[in-house]
Amino acid sequence: MADQVIERMREVKSILVSQPKPSDENSPYFKLAEKYNLKVDFRPFIQVDPVSIKEFRKQKIDILNHTAIIFTSRNAVDHFFSICEQLKIEMPADMKYFCISEQTSNYLQKYIVIRKRKIFTGHRTASDLLEILKKHKNEKYLFPCSDIRKDDIPNFLKSSGFTYSEAIIYRTVASDLSDLEDVYYDILAFFSPSGINSLLVNFPDFRQNNTRIAAFGPTTARAVRDADMILDIEAPLPNAPSMTGALELYIKKANNL
């Protein structure tokens, strides 16, 4: 295995990031590209499709029968309020909102007047949010989510005896990547198991060969290994908490810098 790792430590000239191109011109990806003279491209490997009103109604969920909404992403916020608009539902002023991060809670102002609402915000992770939920056990929670989601929040609500409903309001599907069939990159960077699935859906005969795989988070890393691919770069690391940090450490070694 050690020989295999050394053999794979080849010079890096190009990276494909399986996410949308950052809108911030100061993105660390742009700085990484400039610093090491790299070609860094961006392409979402997954896309989010809303469920239809017909599909939503089949779930037999009464939104207004709940006293609190749990949001874990901006996608969930967008699709939830889209459902409400289509059903002509106006959220009551006393509805409580529990958000996984400040970024998500701030995003709510796109749909509601934040200063007039009861909003509870975690720091960044689901475990942070669970600590807040523990203090509000008597609410009737609604958890709008994708058909592909982590189990931590539903498992906590169920095991702790909370009253809650789970509503699938959007689906995570593989993007069409057929135009990349003959394009080669030294590194492919992934951020979710769905991204790995999209790669294999689009290219069922994919052979990794000298392509290095980077994965962010333990579930993504597991998906890489479960697909019988070699995981070359794993993030976060103690000395590199971001994907760009982990990529930079690898590039310094691979490019002998």
N, C-alpha and C positions, 0 to 999 in steps of 0.2 A: 504493500500500500504506500509506503514512503517513497518508493521509486516512482509509483504512479503519480503521486502528488508533485514530485519534482519535475516529471516529464510534462505535466499539465501547466507548469508555471512558465507560460510563454508570454511574449510581449503583447501588451494590450494597446490596440489602436482604435477600437470601436466598441460602443456600448449601445444596446437597445434597452430603454427603460419602458416597462409595460404599464405606463401611466400617461395621462394627457400631458402635453408640454406645459411647464409652469408659466403662469402669466407674469410672475415676478422676475424682472430682469436681473435681480440679485440672487436668483436661485443658486444654491450650492452646486447644482449640476452644471450650470453654465461656467461657474468658476473652476470646477474640476476639468471641464473640457479645455478651457483656456490655459490653465496651469500646466497640463500635461499634453497639450496639443492632440486632443482626442476628438473623434467624431462621436457625438452623443445624440442619438435620436430618441423620439418619444412616440409611443403608439399604444393606446389602450387595448389590452387584450380582452377585456370584458366590457359589456355595456349593460345598462339598466333599462328594462322595459316595464312600464306600468301594467298592473293588472286591470282588466276592464271592470266597469261597474257591475256587469253581470257576474263576473268571477268573484268580485268582492261580496256581492249580496249572497252568493252561495255559502259564504262563511257564516252568515246569520249573526253578524256582530252589530250591536246597537252602540254606536260611538258615544252618544249622549248618556248611556247607562254607566259611564265610567267617570271617575273624579280626577284621574291623573293619567298623563301620557308619558311614556318613556321613549326618548329619542336617542339613538346611538350614532346618527349620521345626518348630514345635510340631505342626502338622498331620501331618507325616511321623512324628514320634514317636508320636503317638496311634494312627495307623492301622497303623504297624509292629507295635506291641505288641498291638494288637487281632488282627492276623493271627496273631501268635505264640500268643496265648491260644486262638484258635479251632483252631489246629493242635496245641495242647498242647505247645508248644515252650518250654523254659526256657532262657534265655540263660546260657551258661557264664560263670563268674566272670572268666575271662581274656579275654573279648571286649573289644575296644577300641572307643571311641566318639569320632568326630571331629565336632564341632559348629561350626556357622558363627558362633555368638555365645554369650556367657555366658548370655543369656536362654534359649536353646535347651538348653544344657548343664544349667542349673539345673532346667529342666522335666523332665529325665530322672528326677529324684528321685520323680516320681509313679509310676515303674515299677521303679526299681532303687535300691539303696543306693549313693549316689554315692561315699562315702568309701572304698568297697571296690573301686571300679572304675577302669580306666585311661581317663581322659577328656581329650581334647585339644580346646582351644577357640580359635577364631579371634576376632578383635576384633569384626567386624560384616559384612564383605563376603566374597564367594567368593574373591577374590584373597588375602585374609588366610589363609583356610583352605588354599588351594593351597600356600602357603609351608610350612605345617605338614605337609601330605601328602608333600611332597618329602623330608622327613626319615624317612619310614616307607614306603619303596618296596616292601618285601618282604611287606606285608600282602595278604590276599585281601579286597578291599573289596566291600561291598554298599551300593548307593546307592538307598534307597527314595524314591520321588518320585511326583509327579503325572503325568498324561498330558500336561500342559502345563508345561514347565520350561525353564529357561535351559540353554544348551549348554556353558557354561564348564567345569563340573566334569567331565562325561562326555568332552568334547573333550580336557581336560588328561590325564585318566586313560588315554585311548586313545593319545594322541600320545606320552605319556611311558612307554608300555609297562607300565603297571600291570595287575595281575590284578584284574578287577572284574566285577560283575554289576549291571545296572540293573533294579530291580523297580518296576513301576507298582502302587502300593497304594491310590491314590485318584484320583478324576477331578474336574477343575474344570469346573463347568457353570454356565450362566447361571441366575440366580434369576428367579422369576416377578415381574415388575414391572408387571403389567397395571393395578394400582390407581393407578399414577402417570401414567397416560395423559393426564389432563387437569390435571396439576399442573405449575406453572411455577416455575423457580428461576433466579435471575440467574447463578449459577455452579454448574457440576457439577464435582466434584473426583474425579479418577481416579488409581489407584495401580498399575494393571497393564493390559497389552493385553487381558486377559480381561474387565476391566470395560468397556472400549470395545466389545468383541465382544458383551457382554451387552446393552448399550444398543441395538445395532443388531439383535440377535436379537429383543428385546422390541418395538422400535419401528423396523421396517424402513423406514418412511417419515419417520423423524426429520429435522426441519429445524432447524438450529442457530439461525438468525435472530439474535436479540440475546442468546442464552444464551452466557455465557462459559465456556470449557473450561479447567480447570486439570489439569495432568498432572505426576505425580512420577516422575522417572527418564527416561532417554533412550529406553528401549524403549516406554514408555507414550506419550511425546511422538511417537515415530515412528508408533505406531498411530493416534493422533489425525490426523496429517497423511495417513497412508495411507487413512484413511476420508474424506478430502476435507473435514475440518472445520478450523476456524481454532483454533489453539492460542493462547489469550490469556495464560495464566499457566503458566510452566514452573518447576518446582522439581527439585532444589535449586538455589539461586543462591549465588554467593560471599558475599553479605551476608544470605542467608536460607536456611540449610541444611535447613529443614523446610517442609512444605506450609503450615502455619499462618503461618510467616514470610513466605513468598511471597504468600500471600493477603492478609496485612496490608499489605504494600508496595503491592499493587494497589488495595486498598480505600482507602488513604490518597489515592492519585491520583484514583481514580474518584469518590470522595465529596468531593473537594476539602478534605481535612483536613490 
